[in-house]
Amino acid sequence: MTTHPRSALTGLLFILLLGASSTAFAGTCVGGSTPGTSCATDAQCGSACVGGESPGASCTTDAQCGRSCKGGPQPGLGCTLDSQCGRACAGGTQPGASCNSDTECGSICAGGALPGTACSFDSECGTACNGGANNGKDCSFNSDCPGGSCSTGACKPGACLTGACSNYGACSNVGRCSGE
């Protein structure tokens, strides 16, 4: 049986193309702007926003990623002005909660026998050994704390702070081409 030269050439071209295509796309994009697509190099996976108002969006410059709130009741929310980020408690009994004034945030014991509990006055926090063999235990006098001192806890108020619209996104998450 004779083989036609044209069919032999077609078969050879098919084999060459099949081999070339398997090496041209050796992996899958992980991250970047085109996750899951076939790739041969990291550059084919593109860049995506990290931070800003649209993390993961395709980009070529940082400016395309926008700004987002740092702090406030909804960190990460897209914004152009600080006032759009709102106010949230830092410290106190309700950290992260929306607020209009410091008094809405409450006060909390720092140190003393009852750290982390709500309070209105330092005396409500109790006294505890600071350092020494009985560190952290209730005390009334320095003599109860060998090697340390008997300290009164402090009732620290929370603060109602305005979030800042300053968390610029960065167009720097170049995708990686990873074989399966």
N, CA, C and O of each residue as an XYZ file, in Angstrom:
720
protein
N       0.837     -1.160      0.000
C       0.000      0.000      0.000
C       0.892      1.235      0.000
O       1.864      1.323      0.749
N       0.535      2.186     -0.859
C       1.342      3.401     -0.963
C       0.638      4.543     -0.232
O      -0.589      4.640     -0.205
N       1.458      5.392      0.351
C       0.920      6.548      1.074
C       1.099      7.763      0.199
O       2.167      7.993     -0.367
N       0.057      8.524      0.100
C       0.115      9.731     -0.696
C       0.998     10.742      0.023
O       0.855     10.923      1.233
N       1.914     11.411     -0.692
C       2.817     12.366     -0.043
C       2.068     13.486      0.689
O       2.522     13.964      1.729
N       0.928     13.896      0.146
C       0.169     14.974      0.780
C      -0.401     14.523      2.125
O      -0.365     15.306      3.074
N      -0.918     13.315      2.252
C      -1.489     12.837      3.524
C      -0.375     12.631      4.554
O      -0.600     12.839      5.747
N       0.822     12.226      4.117
C       1.943     12.075      5.045
C       2.345     13.443      5.585
O       2.639     13.584      6.772
N       2.358     14.451      4.714
C       2.697     15.806      5.127
C       1.639     16.359      6.086
O       1.984     17.023      7.064
N       0.365     16.096      5.820
C      -0.717     16.544      6.698
C      -0.578     15.904      8.074
O      -0.754     16.572      9.093
N      -0.260     14.607      8.106
C      -0.079     13.908      9.385
C       1.092     14.479     10.166
O       1.005     14.660     11.381
N       2.188     14.763      9.471
C       3.364     15.343     10.119
C       3.052     16.730     10.682
O       3.459     17.044     11.801
N       2.341     17.557      9.930
C       1.948     18.879     10.410
C       1.039     18.765     11.627
O       1.188     19.534     12.577
N       0.114     17.835     11.618
C      -0.793     17.621     12.752
C      -0.002     17.256     14.008
O      -0.279     17.783     15.085
N       0.958     16.378     13.883
C       1.794     15.969     15.023
C       2.614     17.150     15.532
O       2.727     17.355     16.741
N       3.188     17.929     14.607
C       3.970     19.103     15.008
C       3.098     20.133     15.731
O       3.511     20.691     16.748
N       1.897     20.384     15.212
C       0.991     21.347     15.846
C       0.539     20.853     17.222
O       0.449     21.635     18.169
N       0.260     19.580     17.323
C      -0.158     19.003     18.598
C       0.958     19.148     19.625
O       0.702     19.512     20.773
N       2.176     18.869     19.225
C       3.326     19.018     20.134
C       3.558     20.467     20.505
O       3.863     20.764     21.660
N       3.421     21.382     19.547
C       3.638     22.807     19.814
C       2.566     23.353     20.740
O       2.856     24.162     21.622
N       1.320     22.912     20.543
C       0.249     23.450     21.384
C       0.356     22.938     22.809
O      -0.037     23.647     23.736
N       0.877     21.727     23.021
C       0.988     21.231     24.391
C       2.091     21.937     25.165
O       2.034     22.014     26.392
N       3.102     22.457     24.458
C       4.152     23.191     25.164
C       3.813     24.675     25.256
O       4.303     25.355     26.157
N       2.981     25.200     24.341
C       2.652     26.613     24.353
C       1.785     26.960     25.566
O       1.931     28.042     26.134
N       0.899     26.071     25.965
C       0.032     26.303     27.109
C       0.236     25.173     28.101
O      -0.421     24.134     28.037
N       1.172     25.405     29.030
C       1.557     24.350     29.958
C       0.920     24.484     31.328
O       1.085     23.595     32.163
N       0.197     25.566     31.587
C      -0.337     25.749     32.929
C      -1.644     26.497     32.952
O      -2.273     26.729     31.920
N      -2.041     26.872     34.160
C      -3.278     27.599     34.401
C      -2.954     28.824     35.247
O      -2.138     28.750     36.165
N      -3.594     29.952     34.939
C      -3.357     31.171     35.704
C      -3.930     31.057     37.114
O      -5.079     30.658     37.308
N      -3.100     31.417     38.088
C      -3.507     31.489     39.486
C      -3.333     32.947     39.883
O      -2.216     33.462     39.832
N      -4.404     33.626     40.277
C      -4.336     35.048     40.585
C      -4.295     35.867     39.321
O      -4.566     35.352     38.237
N      -3.964     37.128     39.442
C      -3.958     38.019     38.293
C      -5.375     38.315     37.834
O      -6.333     38.064     38.565
N      -5.511     38.842     36.639
C      -6.818     39.243     36.137
C      -7.534     38.150     35.361
O      -8.704     38.309     35.013
N      -6.848     37.033     35.082
C      -7.482     35.959     34.300
C      -7.297     34.593     34.963
O      -6.775     33.679     34.325
N      -7.711     34.425     36.234
C      -7.504     33.131     36.888
C      -8.250     32.020     36.164
O      -9.380     32.204     35.712
N      -7.600     30.862     36.061
C      -8.218     29.696     35.426
C      -7.962     29.560     33.945
O      -8.268     28.512     33.377
N      -7.407     30.588     33.279
C      -7.150     30.485     31.850
C      -5.820     29.778     31.608
O      -4.950     29.756     32.478
N      -5.675     29.206     30.423
C      -4.442     28.512     30.060
C      -3.330     29.524     29.824
O      -3.572     30.630     29.341
N      -2.110     29.132     30.170
C      -0.986     30.055     30.018
C       0.313     29.286     29.843
O       0.408     28.100     30.158
N       1.301     29.990     29.337
C       2.647     29.447     29.227
C       3.622     30.259     30.068
O       4.667     29.750     30.473
N       3.282     31.537     30.336
C       4.149     32.401     31.135
C       3.310     33.185     32.141
O       2.104     33.349     31.955
N       3.949     33.670     33.209
C       3.260     34.477     34.213
C       2.660     35.742     33.600
O       1.580     36.170     34.008
N       3.340     36.340     32.634
C       2.881     37.589     32.026
C       1.513     37.437     31.371
O       0.778     38.419     31.264
N       1.153     36.240     30.932
C      -0.136     36.012     30.287
C      -1.298     36.062     31.285
O      -2.457     36.133     30.876
N      -1.007     36.027     32.566
C      -2.064     36.004     33.581
C      -2.498     37.395     34.003
O      -3.532     37.536     34.656
N      -1.761     38.404     33.659
C      -2.163     39.777     33.906
C      -1.971     40.247     35.335
O      -1.463     39.514     36.184
N      -2.384     41.484     35.589
C      -2.280     42.103     36.897
C      -3.672     42.357     37.440
O      -4.621     42.559     36.683
N      -3.785     42.344     38.777
C      -5.066     42.603     39.417
C      -4.855     43.499     40.626
O      -3.761     43.560     41.186
N      -5.914     44.192     41.022
C      -5.842     45.109     42.160
C      -5.741     44.358     43.477
O      -6.437     43.368     43.703
N      -4.867     44.843     44.334
C      -4.756     44.373     45.705
C      -5.131     45.573     46.558
O      -4.477     46.613     46.470
N      -6.165     45.458     47.378
C      -6.651     46.591     48.145
C      -7.469     47.509     47.265
O      -7.839     47.138     46.151
N      -7.754     48.705     47.754
C      -8.585     49.638     47.001
C     -10.031     49.195     47.017
O     -10.406     48.300     47.774
N     -10.850     49.828     46.174
C     -12.281     49.544     46.192
C     -12.676     48.318     45.376
O     -13.804     47.840     45.501
N     -11.776     47.800     44.545
C     -12.144     46.652     43.719
C     -11.012     45.628     43.662
O     -10.409     45.433     42.606
N     -10.714     44.965     44.799
C      -9.641     43.971     44.773
C      -9.967     42.839     43.802
O     -11.099     42.361     43.739
N      -8.949     42.422     43.045
C      -9.121     41.347     42.071
C      -9.463     41.826     40.679
O      -9.410     41.042     39.732
N      -9.818     43.115     40.524
C     -10.173     43.639     39.200
C      -8.917     43.769     38.341
O      -7.828     44.053     38.841
N      -9.090     43.557     37.057
C      -7.991     43.693     36.107
C      -7.513     45.142     36.080
O      -8.326     46.063     36.146
N      -6.206     45.348     35.982
C      -5.663     46.706     35.995
C      -4.317     46.758     35.291
O      -3.664     45.741     35.060
N      -3.928     47.985     34.959
C      -2.585     48.224     34.431
C      -1.865     49.276     35.257
O      -0.636     49.350     35.222
N      -2.625     50.116     36.019
C      -2.018     51.125     36.885
C      -2.696     51.115     38.252
O      -3.832     50.657     38.380
N      -2.002     51.620     39.276
C      -2.564     51.712     40.625
C      -3.827     52.560     40.650
O      -4.759     52.259     41.395
N      -3.868     53.614     39.847
C      -5.011     54.528     39.845
C      -6.318     53.813     39.503
O      -7.384     54.241     39.945
N      -6.254     52.745     38.733
C      -7.454     52.001     38.357
C      -8.048     51.219     39.536
O      -9.195     50.778     39.474
N      -7.277     51.052     40.592
C      -7.736     50.258     41.734
C      -8.503     51.077     42.749
O      -9.189     50.508     43.598
N      -8.410     52.382     42.690
C      -9.195     53.250     43.555
C      -8.725     53.292     44.990
O      -7.667     52.766     45.337
N      -9.537     53.933     45.821
C      -9.246     54.123     47.241
C     -10.316     53.414     48.054
O     -11.431     53.196     47.577
N      -9.974     53.061     49.266
C     -10.961     52.459     50.149
C     -10.724     52.913     51.577
O      -9.662     53.432     51.920
N     -11.748     52.703     52.405
C     -11.699     53.152     53.792
C     -10.740     52.312     54.619
O     -10.751     51.082     54.573
N      -9.924     53.008     55.365
C      -9.057     52.371     56.348
C      -9.601     52.842     57.683
O      -9.473     54.015     58.032
N     -10.206     51.937     58.428
C     -10.904     52.313     59.648
C     -12.352     52.621     59.345
O     -12.816     52.423     58.222
N     -13.065     53.105     60.345
C     -14.501     53.343     60.193
C     -15.258     52.042     60.340
O     -14.646     50.991     60.528
N     -16.593     52.088     60.258
C     -17.390     50.876     60.476
C     -17.331     49.856     59.334
O     -17.689     48.694     59.524
N     -16.876     50.293     58.138
C     -16.815     49.372     57.000
C     -15.470     49.492     56.283
O     -15.401     50.039     55.183
N     -14.390     48.975     56.908
C     -13.090     49.057     56.240
C     -13.132     48.331     54.898
O     -13.736     47.264     54.781
N     -12.491     48.912     53.891
C     -12.472     48.320     52.558
C     -13.530     48.890     51.632
O     -13.493     48.625     50.430
N     -14.482     49.673     52.158
C     -15.529     50.280     51.346
C     -14.909     51.312     50.407
O     -14.057     52.094     50.827
N     -15.326     51.322     49.140
C     -14.809     52.300     48.185
C     -15.167     53.714     48.608
O     -16.259     53.937     49.132
N     -14.289     54.660     48.396
C     -14.531     56.033     48.834
C     -13.683     57.020     48.039
O     -12.724     56.649     47.360
N     -14.073     58.296     48.147
C     -13.258     59.383     47.611
C     -12.960     60.410     48.705
O     -12.009     61.181     48.583
N     -13.771     60.427     49.782
C     -13.610     61.373     50.890
C     -13.614     60.633     52.224
O     -14.254     59.590     52.352
N     -12.901     61.167     53.221
C     -12.903     60.569     54.559
C     -14.306     60.471     55.129
O     -14.626     59.497     55.810
N     -15.148     61.460     54.864
C     -16.501     61.483     55.431
C     -17.342     60.289     54.980
O     -18.300     59.927     55.662
N     -17.008     59.673     53.853
C     -17.746     58.511     53.367
C     -17.433     57.249     54.172
O     -18.148     56.252     54.076
N     -16.372     57.297     54.958
C     -15.949     56.114     55.718
C     -16.648     55.998     57.069
O     -16.585     54.943     57.701
N     -17.304     57.046     57.517
C     -18.026     57.008     58.780
C     -17.098     57.014     59.983
O     -15.882     57.148     59.850
N     -17.700     56.867     61.166
C     -16.949     56.868     62.416
C     -17.181     55.537     63.119
O     -18.284     54.992     63.095
N     -16.124     55.020     63.747
C     -16.214     53.747     64.459
C     -15.411     53.805     65.743
O     -14.442     54.555     65.856
N     -15.834     52.993     66.720
C     -15.157     52.938     68.011
C     -13.811     52.235     67.910
O     -13.686     51.179     67.289
N     -12.825     52.834     68.524
C     -11.515     52.201     68.701
C     -11.374     52.000     70.205
O     -11.421     52.970     70.961
N     -11.204     50.775     70.643
C     -11.152     50.482     72.072
C     -12.541     50.498     72.669
O     -13.535     50.439     71.945
N     -12.613     50.577     73.987
C     -13.902     50.566     74.670
C     -14.577     49.210     74.587
O     -13.935     48.205     74.281
N     -15.877     49.184     74.861
C     -16.619     47.920     74.905
C     -17.156     47.482     73.553
O     -17.631     46.355     73.416
N     -17.088     48.373     72.529
C     -17.645     48.054     71.216
C     -16.700     48.425     70.083
O     -17.075     49.210     69.213
N     -15.479     47.882     70.066
C     -14.553     48.270     68.995
C     -15.117     47.938     67.615
O     -15.638     46.844     67.395
N     -15.008     48.893     66.688
C     -15.476     48.701     65.321
C     -16.923     49.093     65.093
O     -17.355     49.182     63.944
N     -17.701     49.337     66.175
C     -19.111     49.698     66.022
C     -19.241     51.148     65.559
O     -18.409     51.989     65.901
N     -20.287     51.440     64.779
C     -20.556     52.810     64.349
C     -20.834     53.678     65.565
O     -21.407     53.212     66.550
N     -20.427     54.941     65.497
C     -20.626     55.854     66.624
C     -20.656     57.290     66.145
O     -20.244     57.607     65.029
N     -21.162     58.165     67.033
C     -21.150     59.601     66.776
C     -20.309     60.340     67.801
O     -19.833     61.444     67.536
N     -20.121     59.730     68.988
C     -19.327     60.367     70.041
C     -18.572     59.312     70.840
O     -18.928     58.134     70.816
N     -17.531     59.739     71.546
C     -16.714     58.824     72.352
C     -17.543     58.087     73.407
O     -17.268     56.924     73.704
N     -18.549     58.749     73.972
C     -19.337     58.130     75.039
C     -20.089     56.886     74.566
O     -20.377     56.002     75.373
N     -20.409     56.802     73.284
C     -21.105     55.627     72.740
C     -20.208     54.389     72.712
O     -20.703     53.270     72.578
N     -18.905     54.580     72.835
C     -17.958     53.463     72.730
C     -17.746     52.748     74.059
O     -17.227     51.631     74.073
N     -18.127     53.351     75.159
C     -17.956     52.734     76.469
C     -16.505     52.719     76.919
O     -15.600     53.107     76.181
N     -16.307     52.258     78.153
C     -14.964     52.166     78.733
C     -14.707     50.742     79.173
O     -15.637     49.992     79.469
N     -13.429     50.374     79.214
C     -13.040     49.002     79.524
C     -11.811     49.006     80.430
O     -10.942     49.869     80.309
N     -11.747     48.033     81.337
C     -10.617     47.938     82.262
C      -9.350     47.484     81.552
O      -9.355     46.511     80.799
N      -8.286     48.194     81.801
C      -6.955     47.798     81.340
C      -6.140     47.534     82.594
O      -5.928     48.444     83.396
N      -5.688     46.327     82.771
C      -4.959     45.971     83.982
C      -5.910     45.725     85.135
O      -7.122     45.624     84.941
N      -5.359     45.629     86.338
C      -6.162     45.341     87.515
C      -6.610     43.884     87.529
O      -6.109     43.059     86.765
N      -7.563     43.581     88.410
C      -8.045     42.210     88.559
C      -9.069     41.817     87.498
O      -9.330     40.630     87.305
N      -9.661     42.812     86.800
C     -10.744     42.532     85.840
C     -10.472     43.125     84.460
O     -11.315     43.856     83.940
N      -9.321     42.832     83.852
C      -9.041     43.426     82.532
C     -10.071     42.971     81.499
O     -10.489     41.813     81.491
N     -10.475     43.903     80.624
C     -11.413     43.577     79.552
C     -12.876     43.715     79.931
O     -13.744     43.509     79.083
N     -13.183     44.059     81.187
C     -14.581     44.214     81.587
C     -14.991     45.681     81.478
O     -14.160     46.585     81.565
N     -16.296     45.894     81.286
C     -16.826     47.248     81.185
C     -16.682     47.955     82.532
O     -16.764     47.313     83.580
N     -16.469     49.263     82.512
C     -16.283     50.031     83.744
C     -16.669     51.480     83.534
O     -16.830     51.955     82.410
N     -16.814     52.172     84.667
C     -17.027     53.622     84.651
C     -15.927     54.348     85.408
O     -15.627     55.508     85.125
N     -15.316     53.641     86.393
C     -14.274     54.223     87.235
C     -13.118     53.241     87.382
O     -13.310     52.031     87.264
N     -11.915     53.759     87.641
C     -10.732     52.916     87.845
C     -10.952     51.902     88.964
O     -10.515     50.756     88.856
N     -11.625     52.313     90.031
C     -11.811     51.425     91.190
C     -12.612     50.173     90.839
O     -12.499     49.162     91.532
N     -13.416     50.218     89.779
C     -14.201     49.045     89.369
C     -13.326     47.962     88.740
O     -13.766     46.825     88.573
N     -12.109     48.311     88.397
C     -11.205     47.365     87.737
C     -10.437     46.512     88.738
O      -9.818     45.519     88.354
N     -10.468     46.880     90.002
C      -9.772     46.113     91.036
C      -8.273     46.311     90.981
O      -7.748     47.074     90.169
N      -7.600     45.598     91.875
C      -6.143     45.663     91.942
C      -5.571     44.278     91.707
O      -6.191     43.272     92.053
N      -4.386     44.232     91.118
C      -3.719     42.959     90.835
C      -2.216     43.171     90.886
O      -1.716     44.280     90.696
N      -1.506     42.075     91.149
C      -0.051     42.128     91.179
C       0.496     42.381     89.780
O       0.100     41.732     88.811
N       1.401     43.325     89.701
C       2.071     43.646     88.450
C       3.511     43.173     88.593
O       4.328     43.834     89.235
N       3.822     42.013     87.984
C       5.156     41.426     88.091
C       5.276     40.583     89.341
O       4.350     40.513     90.149
N       6.408     39.950     89.493
C       6.683     39.130     90.667
C       6.057     37.749     90.599
O       5.509     37.336     89.577
N       6.158     37.041     91.734
C       5.699     35.652     91.806
C       4.182     35.522     91.683
O       3.700     34.477     91.246
N       3.418     36.547     92.055
C       1.954     36.487     92.003
C       1.373     37.364     90.888
O       0.256     37.866     91.015
N       2.110     37.545     89.821
C       1.686     38.407     88.717
C       0.263     38.071     88.260
O      -0.045     36.920     87.950
N      -0.605     39.100     88.225
C      -1.978     38.935     87.751
C      -2.972     38.554     88.822
O      -4.177     38.613     88.574
N      -2.523     38.165     89.999
C      -3.448     37.768     91.072
C      -3.944     38.989     91.824
O      -3.262     40.012     91.893
N      -5.164     38.868     92.400
C      -5.730     39.957     93.211
C      -4.787     40.305     94.349
O      -4.069     39.446     94.861
N      -4.797     41.570     94.740
C      -3.956     42.012     95.853
C      -4.585     43.218     96.533
O      -5.472     43.868     95.980
N      -4.121     43.501     97.721
C      -4.540     44.697     98.444
C      -3.354     45.595     98.754
O      -3.490     46.817     98.830
N      -2.185     44.981     98.933
C      -0.971     45.708     99.309
C       0.203     45.195     98.486
O       0.148     44.095     97.937
N       1.271     45.999     98.401
C       2.483     45.578     97.695
C       3.064     44.308     98.296
O       3.678     43.515     97.582
N       2.880     44.101     99.599
C       3.420     42.903    100.251
C       2.746     41.620     99.738
O       3.287     40.528     99.913
N       1.571     41.747     99.108
C       0.898     40.584     98.519
C       1.572     40.165     97.202
O       1.240     39.123     96.637
N       2.511     40.976     96.723
C       3.126     40.766     95.409
C       4.652     40.702     95.526
O       5.326     41.640     95.099
N       5.227     39.617     96.094
C       6.680     39.549     96.221
C       7.353     39.695     94.849
O       7.050     38.952     93.916
N       8.262     40.655     94.745
C       8.973     40.906     93.491
C       8.197     41.791     92.527
O       8.685     42.077     91.434
N       6.997     42.234     92.905
C       6.183     43.092     92.041
C       5.509     44.170     92.851
O       5.940     44.480     93.962
N       4.445     44.750     92.301
C       3.695     45.777     93.021
C       2.203     45.566     92.830
O       1.777     44.973     91.838
N       1.418     46.041     93.765
C      -0.041     45.945     93.701
C      -0.543     47.175     92.953
O      -0.396     48.297     93.437
N      -1.129     46.975     91.784
C      -1.528     48.091     90.921
C      -3.033     48.102     90.687
O      -3.661     47.054     90.536
N      -3.594     49.295     90.660
C      -5.012     49.471     90.349
C      -5.169     49.506     88.837
O      -4.379     50.133     88.131
N      -6.204     48.821     88.350
C      -6.489     48.858     86.919
C      -7.000     50.219     86.506
O      -7.490     50.978     87.343
N      -6.896     50.534     85.258
C      -7.359     51.815     84.727
C      -8.580     51.586     83.848
O      -8.603     50.662     83.036
N      -9.585     52.422     84.010
C     -10.794     52.368     83.197
C     -10.561     53.277     81.994
O     -10.627     54.500     82.110
N     -10.286     52.665     80.830
C      -9.910     53.417     79.624
C     -11.125     53.585     78.706
O     -11.767     52.603     78.335
N     -11.436     54.834     78.343
C     -12.570     55.057     77.436
C     -12.193     54.742     75.989
O     -11.042     54.898     75.583
N     -13.190     54.295     75.221
C     -12.993     54.109     73.792
C     -13.084     55.459     73.093
O     -13.568     56.431     73.674
N     -12.628     55.519     71.867
C     -12.670     56.760     71.093
C     -13.436     56.521     69.798
O     -13.296     55.476     69.163
N     -14.243     57.500     69.419
C     -15.015     57.433     68.176
C     -14.204     58.148     67.102
O     -14.122     59.376     67.093
N     -13.609     57.380     66.200
C     -12.685     57.946     65.204
C     -13.257     57.873     63.791
O     -13.945     56.918     63.432
N     -12.962     58.886     63.008
C     -13.377     58.911     61.600
C     -12.428     58.042     60.786
O     -11.209     58.151     60.916
N     -12.992     57.179     59.948
C     -12.169     56.357     59.064
C     -11.521     57.228     58.002
O     -12.065     58.266     57.626
N     -10.369     56.810     57.521
C      -9.645     57.566     56.510
C      -9.801     56.918     55.144
O      -9.685     55.700     55.008
N     -10.061     57.730     54.143
C     -10.147     57.243     52.765
C      -8.756     57.363     52.168
O      -8.468     58.297     51.420
N      -7.899     56.415     52.505
C      -6.507     56.552     52.086
C      -5.856     55.240     51.697
O      -4.670     55.213     51.370
N      -6.607     54.159     51.727
C      -6.019     52.869     51.420
C      -6.023     52.661     49.908
O      -6.925     52.020     49.368
N      -5.017     53.203     49.230
C      -4.952     53.089     47.775
C      -4.710     51.637     47.373
O      -3.885     50.942     47.966
N      -5.432     51.201     46.370
C      -5.175     49.875     45.837
C      -3.903     49.872     45.022
O      -3.505     50.900     44.473
N      -3.269     48.728     44.944
C      -2.038     48.599     44.163
C      -2.243     47.587     43.042
O      -2.764     46.494     43.266
N      -1.837     47.955     41.859
C      -1.931     47.055     40.714
C      -0.617     46.289     40.648
O       0.253     46.599     39.834
N      -0.480     45.291     41.510
C       0.800     44.613     41.581
C       0.678     43.109     41.718
O       1.687     42.413     41.831
N      -0.529     42.606     41.709
C      -0.723     41.180     41.871
C      -0.606     40.496     40.517
O      -1.615     40.143     39.906
N       0.612     40.310     40.050
C       0.826     39.659     38.773
C       0.500     38.187     38.954
O       1.042     37.530     39.843
N      -0.371     37.678     38.126
C      -0.774     36.277     38.237
C       0.386     35.332     37.994
O       1.380     35.698     37.366
N       0.253     34.126     38.491
C       1.276     33.113     38.325
C       0.759     32.011     37.414
O      -0.390     31.591     37.551
N       1.570     31.542     36.504
C       1.203     30.459     35.614
C       1.718     29.166     36.224
O       2.922     28.912     36.267
N       0.784     28.360     36.693
C       1.166     27.139     37.411
C       0.617     25.919     36.685
O      -0.569     25.878     36.360
N       1.449     24.941     36.431
C       0.984     23.703     35.802
C       0.137     22.891     36.762
O       0.309     22.975     37.978
N      -0.772     22.113     36.218
C      -1.664     21.303     37.062
C      -1.060     19.977     37.385
O      -1.676     19.172     38.085
